[in-house]
Amino acid sequence: MSTYNDYEEDTVTLTFDDDKEVECSIVSIYPAGGKEYIALLPLGGIEEQNGEVYIYRYNEDENGEPFLENIEDDEEYEIAADAFDEFLDNEELDEILDDEDGE
């Protein structure tokens, strides 16, 4: 699983239906339910202050160029969100263990 440290300088600009653009940092690209997903953290604005994360289905085309797809199905979204929550839990545990090792 790719983590924030793998992408900490990479950003993605999302364009919403109302043409609003939001620059996001990549938190993680991770597998769940046989598919790949990407978690994005908006930079700036109230979304970043609230720690809001956007989750999309992640794919690559035949040239290896990434593209994102909306998750339309509630069940699929729950699978992707649960996997992201598990990722966050593991990251927190890793940080705690790293802190204990450094003492």
Buried (B, 14 or more C-beta within 10 A) or exposed (E): EBBBEEBEEEEBEBEEEEEEEBEBBBBBBBEBEEBBBBBBBBEEEEBBEEEEBBBBBBEEEEEEEEEBEEBEEEEBBEBBBEBBEEBBEEBEEEEEEEEEEEE
